[in-house]
Amino acid sequence: MRKILFSRVDCSGNESLYVQQVLDSGWLTTASKAHELEKKFSEITGAKHACAVNSCTSALHLALEAVGVGAGDTVLVPTWTFTASAEVIRYLGADPIFLDVEYGTCALSPEIIKKAVENNPNAKALVVVHFAGQATSLGNREEDGIAEFCSEHGVKIIEDAAHAFPASVDSEMVGNIGDVTCFSFYANKTMTTGEGGMLTTNDDAVAQRVKLMRLHGIDRDVWGRFTDDKSSWEYDILAPGFKYNMPDINAAIGLAQLERVFDSRQSRQQCAEYYMTNLSDITCIDLPLIRVPYEDHAWHVFSITLNSKAKIDRNRLIELLASDGIGTSVHYKPLHRMSYYKERYNLSPEKFPNAELIWKGCMSLPIYSSLNEGELSYICERLHFHLDEK
Ligand SMILES: *Cc1c(COP(=O)(O)O)cnc(C)c1O
């Protein structure tokens, strides 16, 4: 029987070579490779500052801290995301306000954002999740005006771009749009360092704070201490910082991944196009709503939703596909259904009608650069077999 994994890491390029260079150099933690990754990332995205960290979760935590979120504050966040987007709000003693999402995109729409900002005048920040790799327009487009709208209301925008590299909006790369953007290099993301993340911003003060807080609040980074001419043992502590720096071993993997990141995005787009074409006639599934040109989408997740016409439920379909040797996943079980958030914030499903509708029927199909046409064709054939009217 065929076996098609849900996700597969590709380390077929210079990954081993660059990691070996780090091992040979004798300097395993943050140093020249991490700095090089930051430089390349900032060139690619166009953002003035890129700060390498050990996860997207760390980046989100640092971002909220740097824009001034603290105890007692409230932060808007979609329910349709991974817990990292919301847990970091709790790290700072602030409280999340969960928002429902739009049905087709599984993301916040400009209308949802505007209404939420107006209804929550005290909200300090908004976490925007670029679900599946499609950027939520933040207002480079005049008709949306979200960036300006939020700024007028004193709401900082933090982008959770864990799915969205490389992605763009109107020829501007994600990472160079909102106040602060956070990327993930977790093992199954569009680019990986094993574990890792990157924070980008054009705000000098935010970048300075992030660089301070990602390494213990030390006034000089360790690499700097050994390369500049002041004595290496001397440093000061300016704040109770965190331990969020990216080791060079990880950065080395990232540098190799970066060399193929646009090619692999293109391959994923081809997978998406294949699904879009070959699944469009199955009436009981809704395909993802794509509002951006396909080239602008990072295509990290391809999520389909069984609608009311379906004769079987999502869990059953996942089982059937598993018995065909096809791995699938679910993005996501929404946060308002997770015990911690549900109980702490007394959340009821009725407040999230769209998320509930998606949750009932959604499942994610394999989408990665090494998925070949034979595999795509087999996946589509099995979906037709299980879902077409017989
Ligand atoms: C993966 C993911 C994260 C967390 O990324 P890490 O690098 O594992 O911390 C955050 N938000 C979303 C939407 C994710 O998918």
The ligand as a Gaussian input file, in Angstrom:
#p B3LYP/6-31G(d) Opt

LIG

0 1
 C        3.876000      26.706000      14.676000
 C        3.093000      27.884000      15.101000
 C        3.507000      28.714000      16.154000
 C        4.633000      28.369000      17.066000
 O        5.857000      28.252000      16.428000
 P        7.120000      27.693000      17.261000
 O        8.277000      28.096000      16.391000
 O        6.950000      26.231000      17.374000
 O        7.131000      28.384000      18.567000
 C        2.787000      29.853000      16.421000
 N        1.691000      30.171000      15.714000
 C        1.245000      29.399000      14.709000
 C        0.036000      29.828000      13.952000
 C        1.925000      28.212000      14.392000
 O        1.451000      27.436000      13.411000

